[in-house]
Amino acid sequence: MKVRLEDIGPEGLEVTFTDAMAGPGDLGEAVEALLTPPRARLVLQRSGDLVSARGDYGARLSIICSRCLAPYEVELTGELDWAFRPHPADQPEEVRLDGDDLDVTFYRGGEIDLARALRDEMSLALPMAPLCDSGCPGLCPVCGRPQKADGACCRTESPDPRWAELAKLKQ
């Protein structure tokens, strides 16, 4: 969803939108599917060329566990507090940011792409190593199948043949 600066009046602009065009790849590699598309409720305020946006967002996602590689559902919600400023005309595409600019998103042509900003925000909110459960045992190192919670799998107690001589000493 794009908003033009002239649409934001002195009293502000209240916007609610759903990003139906977003795909799993827009949010990150771990996202398998979007169960509900990203949605946001924002109040935009304008002061000259600077636009502030505050609100919240949410979506239901299916993401892949980094240990067992099984998909699981997660409800991703959060608060939004954005600042938008026009992209400097005399700057190249890559802009060097100062400390004050780290919380600012740049826009071009008098239009703010709220959907792109929402996708960026949500991709940063996802965990770097998602886990279906904090106690997820992961995959079996022998067969590669998901292990059970008790750690049982196809493992047999056959020792590594490189340690066979040391095993004889133990007996």
N, C-alpha and C positions, 0 to 999 in steps of 0.2 A: 504494500500500500504506500502510495506516495502522497505527500501533503505539500501543497504550494504555500509559500510564506504569506501570500496575500489572503489566503483562506483563514489565517490565524488573526482574529480580531483583537481589540484591546482587552476584552474580557477573557480571552483565551479560547481554546478549542478542545472539546472533549471528543475523543476518538476511541471507538471500540472496533477491533478488526480481527479477522481470522486469516492466517496466511495459508490458504488452501494450495498454493503453488509450491510450498516447501516440500522437499523430499528428504529421505533419510540421509543422503550424502551431504546435504546442506548443513547438517548439525554435527557430523563427525563420523569417523569410521566405525565406532562401536554401535551406532544406531542402526538397528535392523529394519524397523518400521515405525511410522508415525501412526499410533492408534487413534489419536485425536490431533488435528492440526494445531500448530501453535496459535494462541490467541492472546490478545493484549488489550488492556484498558488504559488509556493515557489521558492526561490533561496537559495540553501544550500551552506554553506562555511564551510570548515574543517580546524581546526588548531590542529593537533595532534589527540587526542581522543575527543576533544570538537568540536561539530557541532552546527552552528547557522543557523537558518532558518527564513527568512523574506518573507512576502507575504500577501495574502488576501484570504478570504474564503466567501462562500455564500451558501444559500439553501432557498427554500420556504417550509414552514411548515404549518401544520394545528394544532393549539394548542387549548386547552380548556380554556375558560374564567373562572377565579376563582370565579366570582360572579354569573353569570347566567348559567354556565356550557355548553354554546353553543360553538361549534367549530368556529374558525375564522382563516384566513390566515395571515401569517406574513412572511416578507422577512428578513432573518437573514443574515447580512453581517458584516464583520469586518476585521481588520488588524491583522496579525500574527507576532510575534517576539519571537521565541523560542530558547532555548539553550538545547542541549542534551549532556549528559555526561554518560560514562559507569557506570553501577551499581557497587558499591564497592564490590569486591570479598569477602572480609573478613567481610562484614556486613550481618546480617540476612535479610530476605525478607522485614521486616519493617525497614525503615531507619529513623533515627532522623535527621531532617533538621535544619540547622542553617539559619540565616537571608539571607546569600548569596545563599543558595540552594533553596529558595522558587520559583525562576523563572527557575529552572532547571528540565528537565525531564530525567529520567534515561533510558538507553537502555541496552540490554543484547546480547551477542553473535555477536557483530559487526553489528547488524541490528537495524535500527530505524523504529518503526511502526508509520508512519505518519497518517494513518487512525485513529488509537486509540487516538493519540494526538489531531487530529481534532475533534473527537467526544467529548473528554473531554473539549476542548476549547468552542465548541458550547453549551454544556450543562451548562457551567458556564455563557455564554452570555445570556441565556434565563432568562426572568424575574421570580422572585420567586413567584409572584402572578400575572399571566398574566390577562390583562383586554382587552376585545374586544373594549371597549370605556371607556374613563375616567369617563363618566357620566352613566355607566352601572348601572341600578337600581337593578340588581340581581334577586333573586327568591322571590316569595311571601311567607311570613312566615306562611300563612294560608294553601294554597293549594300546594305550592311547584312549581308552574309554573313560567316561566319567566314573570316579570312585564313589563308593558309598560313604555315608557320613562316618562310619566306623573305620574307614580306611581299607576295608576288605575289597579285594579285586582279584585279579588273576595272579597276583604275586605268589610264588612258591618260595619256600625258605631255602632255595638252592643258593649257596654262596657263590660269590664271584670266583671264577676259576683262577684268577691271579692270586687269590689269598689261600688257595688250597694247602700249600705247604705250611702256612702259619696255623691253619685249622688243625693240622695233624699234631702240632705242638700242644695245643690246648687239650687234646685227648690224652 
